[in-house]
Amino acid sequence: GPKCYLTWEKIKEGKDPAFAQKQDIRFKIATRNPSKTPSIAANFWLARHISVTATVLGEQVAASWVINPQLANVGINFANGYRSAESQANLNFVMTPVNDACCIEIQAEYPTEFDFAQSTVFSNYDILAQEGSRMVINMRKPGFQQDKELKFTVFNVRLGRGGGQTRWNIVTYLDPKLLVKRDEVLQYE
């Protein structure tokens, strides 16, 4: 898999010790996460201290983190023109998933009092949950397909109180019980 090497130049080898013993060596690495979590065999960090003569003086391995792939090209807009706060609106959603999935959880985080309780979707989708500002939809087959844009509309959404820019949390899942998370976009505006 991908490897990154970090070397220190111009260490004063004449200094004894070059680095103080039992002191943390702190540094920062700017990285870009891959779109998916690597296999368990490749998802780790390895630090190795090597002498000038290529002798391994010490090494340590640490597990890396799980990558939460991000939904790409997300767009949410009014299907029927702008609406005022607390009015009913139809919302168009568009996104491109990184992973295949069946279901989507949509949560309007802000403004408060968003309500999906009376909302509907086209009959080729199933609503699994709709309570307050949260709605879960099973997109059925073929559902979300990797790297393939998906568009859908949610009808009769009561908009939040006070108006303004809406902040969304959107997560896709592999299964209708929402046990296996696939992609997400959090605090999307």
N, C-alpha and C positions, 0 to 999 in steps of 0.2 A: 504494500500500500504506500500512500504518500509519506514521505519522510521530511523532517525539517531538521536542520543542523544549526547549532548555536555554538559559536566559538568566540573566545575572548582574545582580542589582539593586544599586543603590547603589555602583557602581564610582566611585572618586574620580577623575573625569576630569581634575581639576586636577593630579593626580600625573603626573609625566613620567618614565618611561612608566607607563600604567595597569597594565600587566602587564610584568614584566621580559622582555627579549628573550632568545630561545634558552633559555628555561626551560619545563619541562613545566607545563601546567596540569592538575592532577589533580582528578578528580571521580568520583563513583559514580552509577550509574543503577540503580534497581531496576526490573527488567522481568519479564515473564512470557513464556516461549517459546510460540510458536504450536504447535498439535498436529502440524504438518508443516512441513518445510523449504519456505520460499517459493521461487518460481521463481528461476533464476539471475539474471534481470534485476532482481529485487526484493530479493535477499538480500545487502544491503550496508549499510554505515554511511557517511554523508556528514556531514562536519563543515565548516561554513562560518562564516567570520568576517565579520560584516556591520556596517558603521558605522551610526551614528545616522541618517545620510541614506540608508540602504539600499544603499550601495555595497559590493560584495563585495571584501573586502580579501584574502581567501585562502580556499582550500578544499582538502579532501583526502577521497578515497574509499578505503574499506577493505572487503575481502570479509568477510562475516559467517561464522558457523559453520553446520555441518550440524546440524539438529535431529534427535535420536533420539526419535521418539515413544514415549510410555510406554503400556504396556498398562494398561488401566483395570479397576477392580473385580476385582482378582486375589484369588483365594481358593484355599487348599490345605488339605485336611483329610483325616483318616483316614476311609475308607469303612466300615471294620469296627471302629470303636472305637479308643481309644488303645492303643498298643503300646509295649513297652519297647525300649530301645536294642538294636540288632543283631537284632531280630526281623523277621519278614516282615510286610508291611502292604500294603493296597490304598490308593492315594491318589487322591482326587477333586481335579481341577483345574477352576477356572472363571475366565474372564477375558473382557474385552471389548476387541477390537483397535481401533486407530485406523485401520489400513490393512489391505487384503486381503492374505492370505498363504496359502501352502500348508503350510508346515512350521514346526515348533517345536523349539527346542533347549532342553532342561531340564538344568541343572547344579546339583547339591546341593553347595554350597560348604562348608558346615559343619553338623553335625559330620563329621569325616572317616570314611572307609570306608563311605559310602553305596554301594549297589551295585544297578545296574539290569540286570546281566548276565542274570538269569533272568526279568526283567519281561516282561509281555505287555500288549497293548491289544486292544480289540475288533477283529474282523476287517475292519471297514470302514476301518481305518487301517493304514499300513505303518510298521514300525520300520526306519529307515534306518541307525541306529547305536545301539549300547548297550554302553558300556564303562565300568566303574567307576561313578563318580558322574554320568556324562553319558549322556543319551538324546536321540535325534533322531527325531521322528515326522512322517511325511507324513500330513496330515489328509485328503488327497484332495479331490475336489470335494464340496461347495463350499468346503471348508477354512475358513479364518478370513475372515469378512466384516466389513467396516468397520462399527463401532458395533453389532455383533450379538453378544450373549453366546454363548460356546461352553463347553460342559462336556464333560469326558472323564475316564476313570479309567485309571490305570496300576496293573496288578495285580502282586503278588509283588515288591515293592521291599524289599530288605534295608536296614533303617534304620541310620544311622550309629552309630559307637562313642561311648559316653559319654552319649548322649541329649541332651536339652535342645532349645531352639528351633532349628529348621533355617533356614539362610540359603540362598536360591535366586538363581540367575541364569537368567532366562528370556528368550529372544530368538526372534522369528518371522522367517521368510524368505519371499521371493517365489518362490524356486526350490529344487528338491531338492538342488542342489549347494551351497546355503547361501552363494551369492555376493552376493545382494541383501538386506541387512538391512531389516526393516520396522519392528517395534515391539520394545520391550524393557522389562523391569523387572529392575534389578540390586540385589543384596543385599536381596532381599525376605525379610521375616521374618513 
